[in-house]
Amino acid sequence: METIAAIATAQSPSAIGIVRLSGEETRRVLAALFTPASGMAVEALPYRRMTYGDIRSADGTLLDRGMAVCFSAARSYTGEESAELHCHGSPVVLSEVLQAAFAAGARQARSGEFTQRAFLNGKLDLTEAEAVIDLIDAETAESARNAAAQLSGALRRPIESVYDKLLDVSSRFYAVVDYPDEDIEDLSREETERTLLCCEETLSDLLGTFARGKVLKNGVATAIIGAPNAGKSSLLNALVGFDRAIVTDIAGTTRDTVEEKATVGGVLLRLIDTAGLHETDDLVEQLGVERSKKAVEDADLILALLDGSTGLPASEGRAEEMLAPLALAAKSGKPWLLLLTKSDLGRGTGVAPDEDWRTPEAIISLSSVTHEGFEALEAAIRTLYPAPKGDTSLVTNARQADAIRRALDSVRAAKDALQSGMTPDVVLTEVEQAENALGELTGRTAREDMVARIFERFCVGK
């Protein structure tokens, strides 16, 4: 397989930058770039030990002085002979070192190719390979922890446990049918049913984590709505920690949606600050109001704001305008929080929800100036989106969830067929479909595994 090279660190100035090599010709390519200061030949460099030396271009020009480290195929990330050059982190220097590697016979690694080779060489399964991407893209500590757990096999282990149980059912069936002269014990109906029930429970639990996993990976689309001048932009700025939206005493400052991310209570929120919901003859404001309503339709969570410093005005029309966003949130069918803003300016009269409103998950009085009530807001969001307990790994992408769902459907169909007294081949067909679905997650091939398992049985007790 060709030797590949790539810059493994960010393309921005830093103290240290790394160029990575992987493939059969790694040592030869490294020898063309690197001269150990000790005079030792590159071919003799010990594995997993940093060596200081000169890094030169193809014509011998000194590019940098840095460190090189080699890894054996058995102990490398890719499962191939590999090496890293640790240089000073100038993008120009790193680019020159990479070009020198190309001149020595390496080629540019494709996007994700190091991890692809790790998978092809059996260093990672597909769930672990996908966890690498999740770890790189993690935006919260909880997301990073979940990805790290998947990288260490937290998702693979329960999937493989179910896969192996199902494989035992199918391989024993084929072994008994195809090799009747061999002394192979058949699975009883009761034992098969227990196996399927166990598999169903595990797969159901895994699939149940997907909703929280999507939140963990993608965040919660959160619409901030309210009447003009209710404090929506002030809340957005307070949550993100800088002045993202313009704030004035003039109502209607925000005429379009403003989006930003913030971690609140350990949960990533994709915040959407909307234009104030009110009746207006201004065409631009009307467009803003329509976009606000669309944001509510698309949101997973709604923060409905009411100016808590004044309470509801005496004017019926004005009171109706202030309550309209709350009614929209309450009737949306989405989880929503009622936030009484501007508590630093005093507290007005409360608001009694209409009888046909869906009760908010919490009513919180807060100030975007003093941050009073923000702890209560964080607690409310943590309650809505609790962190996983124990060592549970969450399913975080649609491919994984789809494969688990198909496997679960097939396991349930196999169990139903068994319990209704259908012929064993019907049960077997569903079991094999479940195996194939789970094989898509790990990269294992059910047919090859089953053949190996059958012939293993011939050696039992011999």
Phi, psi and omega in degrees: 000141183301150174276130184246157180217149178196156171282126187260000180242170185297147181276063177210153182303135180203170181294318184232140172229154186232133170249129186249142176237147176205135178141174186298328184265020184303312182297319181295316178296317180299321181297330179285342183256326197237133176238111180300138179295335181285348184088356179293144176289143180301324180298339182261000181299135179288154178288148171059033177224127180292136178232131182273145178180188180266143176245122188235157177280180182297330180267009176091001179291133179291122179263323184188168168241128185201204185240147174236146177218137181249151179229137176285160180302323183290337187240014182261166179296319185272347186080017177230166170303129185220163176205159175227141172250120180260109184247180167289146194274033174285129177304326179293314180298314181298320178296320179294319178296319179296317178298323177295323177295321178296318180297333180274359175118354176280164174237162180295127176291138174288162179302123178078008187289328178298316179290325176299317179293324176300319177294312182297331180266011174077015178277334179222149167265181186294324179295323179287324177296318178293330178294331177300314179296316180299323181292320178295321185271358185302133180247355176225160179297323181293321178296319179295319180296319180295318179295320179296322178295318178295323180295332179269005174101011183296329177271325181297320187299309178295327178294315180292328178298314178295315181303314182293324177296316179293321179297325179295322178295309185290319182291324179292323178299311181294323180296318181292318183288315187276339182228067185295339182280346179277149182275076182245124183285130179279154175282136176283162178300318181295319180294319178297318180296319178298319179297314181294321178296318179297316179295319179299316181297315181296314181294322179296317178297318179296314181295328179294344180274353188294320181301314178290327179296321177297319177297317181298318185277316188258344184087175182253119176292115189236114179269128174259113185234160179168172176291164176306139177066027177276351179104021184294310181293325177297320179294316178303311181299320180293323182286322182275343175089009175204168184281083181279324182243149179288133179237124175220172175279355182275122180295144176086018179300316180276117181247355179221165178287142177239126186244141178201159179254146175207146176263119183234119182064028180081003182248132178282119177253130172265092189281139177234106176278124187251162173293150180299135181277112180195165176279135181208151176265352180285122185299317181296317178296323178299318178297320178297319179296319179297320178293327177296317179294323178294323178298323178294319179298323184272350187283154171265334182218143180237129171256107182262121187256142175225132179299105184277356181276340184246333187074190183280135179287165181290328181296125182297319180296317179293320178297320179295322178296319180291328182274343184303316178297324179294319178296320179299317179294316184294331183262002184284338186083359180266155170300139179214152178242135176264116183249118177268106191273173174060039181296340178289344180263004181115176182233125178270194178288151181284185180232132178264119181299143174297150185296336180265009176280146169281128185299134178293154178295333176197153172244120189232130173266128184211168177228127177283349178273310183265349183068015171301134178088354182290329176295321178294323177296316179298318180296321180295321180289322176298324179294321180290325184230073185292149177289149178296148181265148175065217184263018181298132175257134184271140171286126190243353179226159188293328180297313179297315182297320180296316180295318179294320180296317179294321178295318180297317179300319181290321178297317179294321178295321178296318179296315180297319179297320179294315183290334180270002175081022179286165185294153184302329182294332177292315177299315183298319180301316180291322178298317181292325176295322177295319178300314182297321179296317179290328177298332177294335181279325186255344183088003178279151179252116186301319184297314180295318179297322182293317179300316179298319181294322180300311184287338173297326183294334180292339183266352182295124177075010182245000000 
